[in-house]
């Protein structure tokens, strides 16, 4: 079962931290609403690269991890899904002359659904890693990465070495690069005579961030863009620092015949200005890529 989307989680965090009501409608009021996709037109050259079956069906099936701002999250009605990934997916589909059919799932369940053929494409701020490239193919569209946030009253200095987290409770998204990075660091803690990192994994980013607000975690490790957006909406939390930059992309089944079409669509959106408008809407222009790549090397 999916946990609450981030607006609801933050509303609860506001109550817990401030001791007073925090109406959900107030959170919705800060969400960007400009339309950046309806004017996107079908590009014949990109659409010509579609596999025949997909072109005839006219549908792009998408497995989406929903629960992290600004990538993909629900408004307070619990139904409407918005975010950068949502706009980017819609723009790619329109460029290919397709309509989006989205299925929501937990982050760690999306890739298995993708590799089993349940979805054509997966979104959820999937960072390109060598381990993931063994199972899926990537078409990149943004540069994001790993960062840290704490409560605003915590004097935590910048974290430049994950071993600095030994003995701390750290909330993360299950199945993420954050979880993997912390697991890799664990052996260093006893070697330094320190307690292990208390890694607390959650099925969505909203719940991981709520754990920090509720003081069930000392630090949350998540996406750079997600944490910057979070603290802009929730002043009782503080962004600590970036740790590592990673390219992020649409994930597709390994060597999927859809890869060339999706890649061409992203490149078209970069060329016609739609890409820049989407990033500007969600406050992430500094994460723009100059070009989209297929299965690039993992960022060192």
VEXDREN-2710 file (C-alpha; in Angstrom, 1 decimal):
% VEXDREN-2710
k/r/px/py/pz
1/UNK/0.0/0.0/0.0
2/UNK/1.3/3.5/-0.9
3/UNK/2.0/5.9/1.9
4/UNK/0.6/9.5/1.8
5/UNK/1.9/11.8/-0.8
6/UNK/4.3/14.6/0.3
7/UNK/1.8/17.4/0.7
8/UNK/-0.2/15.4/3.3
9/UNK/3.0/14.2/4.9
10/UNK/4.3/17.8/5.2
11/UNK/1.0/19.0/6.6
12/UNK/1.3/16.5/9.4
13/UNK/5.0/17.4/9.9
14/UNK/3.9/21.0/10.3
15/UNK/1.4/20.1/13.0
16/UNK/4.0/18.0/14.8
17/UNK/6.7/20.7/14.6
18/UNK/4.6/23.8/15.1
19/UNK/1.9/22.5/17.4
20/UNK/-0.8/24.1/15.3
21/UNK/-3.0/23.2/12.3
22/UNK/-1.5/23.4/8.8
23/UNK/-4.3/23.3/6.2
24/UNK/-3.6/21.2/3.2
25/UNK/-5.0/23.9/0.9
26/UNK/-2.1/26.2/2.0
27/UNK/0.4/23.6/0.7
28/UNK/-1.4/23.3/-2.6
29/UNK/-1.3/27.1/-3.0
30/UNK/2.5/27.0/-3.4
31/UNK/2.5/24.4/-6.2
32/UNK/3.3/25.7/-9.7
33/UNK/0.3/25.4/-12.0
34/UNK/1.4/26.8/-15.3
35/UNK/0.7/24.7/-18.4
36/UNK/3.9/23.7/-20.1
37/UNK/2.8/20.7/-22.1
38/UNK/-0.5/21.2/-23.9
39/UNK/1.2/23.1/-26.8
40/UNK/3.7/20.3/-27.5
41/UNK/3.0/18.9/-31.0
42/UNK/3.8/15.5/-32.4
43/UNK/7.2/15.3/-34.1
44/UNK/7.0/13.0/-37.1
45/UNK/10.7/12.2/-37.1
46/UNK/10.6/11.0/-33.4
47/UNK/7.3/9.2/-33.9
48/UNK/8.7/7.3/-36.8
49/UNK/11.1/5.6/-34.4
50/UNK/8.3/4.0/-32.4
51/UNK/7.9/0.2/-32.5
52/UNK/4.8/-0.6/-34.6
53/UNK/2.8/-2.1/-31.7
54/UNK/3.2/1.0/-29.6
55/UNK/2.4/3.4/-32.5
56/UNK/-0.7/1.5/-33.3
57/UNK/-1.9/1.3/-29.7
58/UNK/-1.2/5.0/-29.3
59/UNK/-0.4/4.6/-25.6
60/UNK/2.8/5.0/-23.5
61/UNK/2.5/2.9/-20.4
62/UNK/4.3/4.4/-17.5
63/UNK/5.2/3.0/-14.1
64/UNK/5.6/6.0/-11.7
65/UNK/6.9/6.3/-8.2
66/UNK/4.8/9.1/-6.7
67/UNK/5.5/10.8/-3.4
68/UNK/8.5/13.2/-3.8
69/UNK/8.5/16.8/-4.7
70/UNK/9.2/18.3/-7.1
71/UNK/9.4/15.1/-9.2
72/UNK/5.9/13.5/-8.8
73/UNK/3.5/14.0/-5.9
74/UNK/-0.2/14.3/-5.2
75/UNK/-2.2/17.4/-4.3
76/UNK/-4.3/17.5/-1.1
77/UNK/-7.2/15.9/-2.9
78/UNK/-5.2/12.7/-2.9
79/UNK/-5.9/12.1/-6.6
80/UNK/-4.3/14.8/-8.7
81/UNK/-0.6/14.0/-9.5
82/UNK/1.7/16.8/-10.5
83/UNK/5.5/17.3/-10.8
84/UNK/8.5/17.6/-13.0
85/UNK/8.4/13.9/-14.0
86/UNK/4.7/14.2/-14.8
87/UNK/5.2/17.1/-17.1
88/UNK/8.3/15.6/-18.7
89/UNK/6.5/12.3/-19.4
90/UNK/3.5/14.1/-20.8
91/UNK/5.7/16.2/-23.1
92/UNK/7.6/13.1/-24.4
93/UNK/4.3/11.3/-25.0
94/UNK/2.9/14.2/-27.0
95/UNK/6.0/14.5/-29.0
96/UNK/5.6/10.9/-30.0
97/UNK/1.8/11.2/-30.6
98/UNK/0.9/9.0/-27.7
99/UNK/-1.2/9.4/-24.6
100/UNK/0.1/8.5/-21.1
101/UNK/-1.3/5.5/-19.2
102/UNK/0.2/5.8/-15.7
103/UNK/0.3/3.2/-13.0
104/UNK/1.6/4.3/-9.6
105/UNK/3.8/2.1/-7.4
106/UNK/6.5/2.1/-4.7
107/UNK/10.0/3.0/-5.9
108/UNK/11.4/-0.4/-5.2
109/UNK/8.6/-2.1/-7.1
110/UNK/8.8/0.0/-10.3
111/UNK/11.9/-1.6/-11.9
112/UNK/10.6/-5.2/-11.5
113/UNK/7.3/-4.1/-13.1
114/UNK/9.4/-2.6/-15.9
115/UNK/11.6/-5.6/-16.5
116/UNK/8.5/-7.9/-16.5
117/UNK/6.9/-6.0/-19.3
118/UNK/4.2/-4.3/-17.2
119/UNK/5.3/-0.8/-18.3
120/UNK/7.0/0.7/-21.3
121/UNK/8.8/3.4/-19.3
122/UNK/9.4/4.1/-15.6
123/UNK/9.9/7.4/-13.8
124/UNK/10.8/8.1/-10.2
125/UNK/14.1/10.1/-10.2
126/UNK/16.0/7.0/-11.3
127/UNK/19.7/7.8/-11.1
128/UNK/21.9/6.1/-13.7
129/UNK/24.2/3.6/-12.0
130/UNK/26.3/0.8/-13.4
131/UNK/24.3/-1.7/-11.3
132/UNK/21.0/-0.5/-12.7
133/UNK/22.2/-0.5/-16.2
134/UNK/22.6/-4.3/-16.0
135/UNK/18.8/-4.6/-15.8
136/UNK/17.4/-1.5/-17.6
137/UNK/18.3/1.1/-20.2
138/UNK/18.3/4.8/-19.5
139/UNK/17.4/8.0/-21.5
140/UNK/18.7/10.9/-19.4
141/UNK/16.8/14.1/-18.9
142/UNK/18.2/15.8/-15.8
143/UNK/21.1/15.9/-13.4
144/UNK/20.3/15.5/-9.8
145/UNK/21.9/13.4/-7.1
146/UNK/22.3/12.9/-3.4
147/UNK/22.0/15.4/-0.5
148/UNK/21.1/15.7/3.1
149/UNK/18.5/17.6/5.2
150/UNK/18.1/18.0/8.9
151/UNK/15.7/19.9/11.2
152/UNK/16.4/23.6/11.2
153/UNK/17.4/23.6/14.9
154/UNK/20.1/20.9/14.3
155/UNK/23.6/22.4/13.9
156/UNK/24.7/19.5/11.7
157/UNK/27.8/20.7/9.6
158/UNK/28.2/19.7/6.0
159/UNK/28.5/15.9/5.4
160/UNK/31.4/15.2/3.1
161/UNK/32.0/11.6/4.2
162/UNK/29.2/9.1/4.7
163/UNK/31.2/7.8/7.7
164/UNK/30.2/11.0/9.4
165/UNK/26.7/9.4/9.7
166/UNK/27.9/6.5/11.9
167/UNK/25.7/6.4/14.9
168/UNK/23.0/8.5/13.4
169/UNK/19.5/7.5/12.3
170/UNK/19.1/8.3/8.6
171/UNK/15.8/8.0/6.7
172/UNK/16.0/7.0/3.0
173/UNK/13.8/5.7/0.2
174/UNK/13.8/1.9/0.0
175/UNK/15.6/0.6/-3.1
176/UNK/17.4/3.9/-3.8
177/UNK/21.0/4.9/-4.4
178/UNK/20.9/6.5/-0.9
179/UNK/20.2/3.1/0.7
180/UNK/22.9/1.4/-1.3
181/UNK/25.5/4.1/-0.5
182/UNK/24.9/3.9/3.2
183/UNK/25.0/0.0/3.1
184/UNK/28.4/0.3/1.4
185/UNK/29.6/2.6/4.1
186/UNK/28.5/0.5/7.1
187/UNK/31.7/-1.6/7.5
188/UNK/33.7/1.6/8.1
189/UNK/31.8/2.4/11.3
190/UNK/33.0/-0.5/13.5
191/UNK/36.4/-0.1/12.0
192/UNK/36.5/3.4/13.3
193/UNK/35.1/2.3/16.7
194/UNK/31.7/3.9/16.1
195/UNK/28.1/2.6/16.1
196/UNK/26.6/1.6/12.7
197/UNK/24.4/3.9/10.7
198/UNK/20.8/3.4/11.7
199/UNK/19.4/3.2/8.2
200/UNK/15.6/3.6/8.2
201/UNK/14.1/2.8/4.8
202/UNK/10.6/3.9/3.7
203/UNK/8.6/3.1/0.5
204/UNK/8.3/6.7/-0.6
205/UNK/10.2/9.9/-0.1
206/UNK/7.3/11.7/1.7
207/UNK/7.4/9.1/4.5
208/UNK/11.2/9.3/4.7
209/UNK/11.0/13.0/5.1
210/UNK/8.2/12.8/7.6
211/UNK/10.4/10.6/9.8
212/UNK/12.8/13.5/10.0
213/UNK/10.1/16.0/10.9
214/UNK/8.8/13.6/13.6
215/UNK/12.3/13.1/15.1
216/UNK/12.4/9.4/14.2
217/UNK/15.5/10.2/12.1
218/UNK/18.4/12.6/12.6
219/UNK/19.1/13.1/8.9
220/UNK/17.3/12.4/5.7
221/UNK/19.3/11.5/2.6
222/UNK/17.4/12.1/-0.6
223/UNK/17.6/13.9/-4.0
224/UNK/19.2/17.3/-4.2
225/UNK/16.3/18.9/-6.0
226/UNK/13.7/17.2/-3.8
227/UNK/15.4/18.4/-0.6
228/UNK/15.8/21.9/-1.9
229/UNK/12.1/22.0/-2.8
230/UNK/11.2/20.5/0.5
231/UNK/13.0/23.1/2.6
232/UNK/11.6/25.9/0.5
233/UNK/8.1/24.8/1.5
234/UNK/8.9/23.7/5.1
235/UNK/11.1/26.2/6.9
236/UNK/11.5/24.0/9.9
237/UNK/13.8/21.8/7.9
238/UNK/17.2/22.7/6.6
239/UNK/19.2/21.6/3.5
240/UNK/22.7/20.6/4.7
241/UNK/24.7/20.1/1.5
242/UNK/25.0/18.2/-1.8
243/UNK/27.0/15.0/-1.6
244/UNK/27.1/13.6/-5.1
245/UNK/25.7/14.5/-8.5
246/UNK/24.1/11.8/-10.7
247/UNK/22.3/11.9/-14.1
248/UNK/18.7/10.8/-13.9
249/UNK/16.6/9.3/-16.7
250/UNK/13.6/7.5/-18.0
251/UNK/14.1/3.8/-17.3
252/UNK/13.1/1.3/-19.9
253/UNK/13.6/-2.5/-20.3
254/UNK/17.1/-3.3/-21.2
255/UNK/17.7/-2.5/-24.9
256/UNK/14.0/-1.8/-25.4
257/UNK/13.0/-0.9/-29.0
258/UNK/11.4/2.2/-27.5
259/UNK/14.8/3.7/-26.5
260/UNK/15.5/5.5/-29.8
261/UNK/12.0/7.1/-29.9
262/UNK/12.1/8.3/-26.3
263/UNK/15.6/9.7/-26.7
264/UNK/14.6/11.5/-29.9
265/UNK/11.6/13.0/-28.1
266/UNK/13.7/14.3/-25.2
267/UNK/16.2/15.8/-27.6
268/UNK/13.3/17.5/-29.5
269/UNK/12.0/19.0/-26.2
270/UNK/15.5/20.3/-25.4
271/UNK/15.7/21.9/-28.9
272/UNK/12.3/23.6/-28.9
273/UNK/12.4/25.1/-25.4
274/UNK/9.8/22.9/-23.7
275/UNK/12.5/21.2/-21.6
276/UNK/13.7/24.6/-20.3
277/UNK/10.1/25.7/-19.5
278/UNK/9.5/22.5/-17.5
279/UNK/12.6/22.9/-15.4
280/UNK/11.9/26.6/-14.9
281/UNK/8.4/25.7/-13.6
282/UNK/9.7/23.4/-11.0
283/UNK/12.7/25.5/-10.0
284/UNK/15.4/23.1/-11.3
285/UNK/17.1/24.9/-14.2
286/UNK/20.6/24.4/-12.7
287/UNK/20.0/20.7/-13.1
288/UNK/19.5/20.9/-16.9
289/UNK/21.5/18.6/-19.2
290/UNK/22.9/20.0/-22.5
291/UNK/22.0/16.8/-24.3
292/UNK/20.1/13.6/-23.5
293/UNK/22.2/10.4/-23.5
294/UNK/21.4/6.7/-23.7
295/UNK/23.1/4.6/-20.9
296/UNK/25.9/7.1/-20.1
297/UNK/28.6/6.0/-17.6
298/UNK/27.7/6.5/-13.9
299/UNK/28.9/9.8/-12.7
300/UNK/32.1/9.4/-10.7
END
